[in-house]
Amino acid sequence: MTHQSPLLSESDFASHHHQHLFHVAGEGYFLTWFDRDLEQILDQAWRSSPSAAFALHQQMARRIMETLVAHIPQVHEHGCAPLPPWTQALDQAMVSLDVRYLPEGGFNRAYAVLTFWPWRNACAGCALRRSDHGPDQWDCEGRIFDVRNFI
């Protein structure tokens, strides 16, 4: 279901959305993101029309999740898109896309998701999971969010 933003037409909105399937060191990855230009439009909208900005933010989050599910149905089934661990090779593979995977586990794009392709139940290999088994450990029972809530 598409929810139209009052700031952009659907074709303008779609022109800022990207997806890329690629391989690094024999491992497949799927990346979906919005470009820097749309992030700047959103930043400006927060200052001038918070309600329009919120609508655009919701549309962006929904599109990211819908794209994941369209290409990797298991994301919906399991409610999770495991984040691969950071590697320099993985980060470098995304440089030409103007997306950087930062060593801390985030991206230089506010609206970006990277996961394994094909999907695998990779809780043990997910970068959001901590190996110390402390109280901040994320696993399939303690998700930051459930993808199914966005679609």
C-alpha positions as CSV (number, residue, x, y, z in Angstrom):
1,M,0.0,0.0,0.0
2,T,1.4,3.4,-1.0
3,H,0.8,6.4,1.2
4,Q,1.5,9.6,-0.7
5,S,3.6,12.3,0.9
6,P,2.4,15.8,0.5
7,L,6.0,16.8,-0.4
8,L,6.7,14.6,-3.4
9,S,4.9,12.8,-6.2
10,E,5.2,9.1,-6.3
11,S,7.7,9.2,-9.3
12,D,9.8,11.8,-7.5
13,F,9.8,9.7,-4.3
14,A,10.6,6.5,-6.2
15,S,13.6,8.2,-7.9
16,H,15.3,8.6,-4.5
17,H,14.8,4.9,-3.5
18,H,17.5,2.4,-4.4
19,Q,18.2,-1.3,-4.0
20,H,21.2,-3.3,-4.8
21,L,22.1,-7.0,-4.8
22,F,25.8,-7.8,-4.6
23,H,28.4,-10.3,-3.5
24,V,31.5,-9.8,-1.4
25,A,33.9,-12.6,-0.7
26,G,31.4,-15.2,-1.8
27,E,28.6,-13.9,0.4
28,G,25.4,-12.3,-1.0
29,Y,23.9,-9.1,0.3
30,F,20.8,-7.0,-0.3
31,L,20.8,-3.3,0.3
32,T,17.9,-0.9,0.1
33,W,18.2,2.9,0.9
34,F,17.1,6.4,0.2
35,D,19.7,8.8,-1.2
36,R,21.1,11.9,0.4
37,D,18.9,14.3,-1.6
38,L,15.7,12.8,-0.1
39,E,17.3,13.0,3.4
40,Q,17.9,16.7,2.8
41,I,14.3,17.2,1.7
42,L,13.1,15.5,4.9
43,D,15.5,17.6,7.0
44,Q,14.1,20.8,5.5
45,A,10.5,19.6,5.9
46,W,11.0,19.0,9.7
47,R,11.8,22.7,10.0
48,S,8.9,24.0,7.8
49,S,6.1,21.4,8.1
50,P,6.5,18.7,10.8
51,S,3.3,17.0,9.8
52,A,4.4,16.7,6.2
53,A,7.9,15.6,7.4
54,F,6.4,12.9,9.6
55,A,4.3,11.6,6.7
56,L,7.4,11.5,4.5
57,H,9.3,9.7,7.2
58,Q,6.6,7.1,7.5
59,Q,6.5,6.6,3.8
60,M,10.3,6.1,3.7
61,A,10.3,3.6,6.5
62,R,7.4,1.7,4.9
63,R,9.0,1.6,1.5
64,I,12.3,0.2,2.9
65,M,10.4,-2.6,4.7
66,E,8.1,-3.3,1.7
67,T,11.2,-3.6,-0.5
68,L,12.9,-6.0,1.8
69,V,9.8,-8.2,1.9
70,A,9.3,-8.1,-1.8
71,H,12.8,-9.4,-2.4
72,I,13.3,-11.5,0.6
73,P,9.9,-12.9,1.9
74,Q,11.5,-14.6,4.9
75,V,12.0,-11.1,6.4
76,H,8.2,-10.9,6.8
77,E,7.9,-14.5,7.9
78,H,10.5,-14.1,10.7
79,G,10.2,-10.4,11.3
80,C,13.9,-9.9,11.0
81,A,16.5,-8.9,8.5
82,P,19.8,-9.9,10.2
83,L,22.5,-7.2,9.8
84,P,25.8,-8.7,8.6
85,P,28.9,-7.9,10.6
86,W,30.9,-5.0,9.4
87,T,34.0,-5.6,7.3
88,Q,36.1,-3.2,5.4
89,A,35.4,-5.2,2.2
90,L,31.7,-4.9,2.7
91,D,31.9,-1.2,3.4
92,Q,34.1,-0.6,0.3
93,A,31.6,-2.5,-1.9
94,M,29.0,0.1,-1.0
95,V,31.2,3.2,-1.6
96,S,30.1,3.7,-5.2
97,L,26.5,3.6,-4.0
98,D,27.2,6.6,-1.7
99,V,26.4,4.3,1.3
100,R,29.0,3.6,3.9
101,Y,28.7,0.9,6.5
102,L,30.3,2.3,9.6
103,P,32.3,0.1,11.9
104,E,29.9,0.9,14.8
105,G,27.2,-0.9,12.9
106,G,25.3,2.1,11.4
107,F,25.2,3.7,8.0
108,N,25.8,7.2,6.7
109,R,22.2,7.0,5.3
110,A,19.4,7.4,7.8
111,Y,17.1,5.1,5.8
112,A,19.1,2.0,4.8
113,V,18.9,-1.7,5.5
114,L,21.5,-4.3,4.6
115,T,20.9,-8.0,5.1
116,F,22.1,-11.3,3.8
117,W,20.9,-12.6,0.4
118,P,19.6,-15.2,0.2
119,W,18.1,-14.7,3.6
120,R,19.3,-17.0,6.4
121,N,18.4,-17.3,10.0
122,A,21.5,-15.6,11.0
123,C,20.9,-14.6,14.6
124,A,24.3,-15.9,15.6
125,G,26.0,-13.9,12.8
126,C,23.9,-10.7,13.2
127,A,25.9,-7.7,14.0
128,L,23.2,-6.5,16.5
129,R,23.8,-9.6,18.7
130,R,26.5,-9.2,21.3
131,S,28.7,-12.1,22.2
132,D,29.0,-11.2,25.9
133,H,25.5,-12.4,26.7
134,G,25.0,-9.3,28.8
135,P,21.8,-7.4,29.4
136,D,22.2,-5.4,26.2
137,Q,22.3,-8.5,24.0
138,W,19.9,-8.5,21.1
139,D,18.7,-11.7,19.7
140,C,15.5,-13.1,18.1
141,E,13.7,-12.8,21.4
142,G,14.8,-9.2,22.0
143,R,14.5,-7.4,18.7
144,I,15.0,-3.7,18.4
145,F,11.9,-3.8,16.2
146,D,9.9,-6.3,14.3
147,V,9.8,-5.7,10.5
148,R,6.2,-7.0,10.4
149,N,5.1,-3.9,12.3
150,F,6.1,-1.7,9.3
151,I,4.2,-3.4,6.5
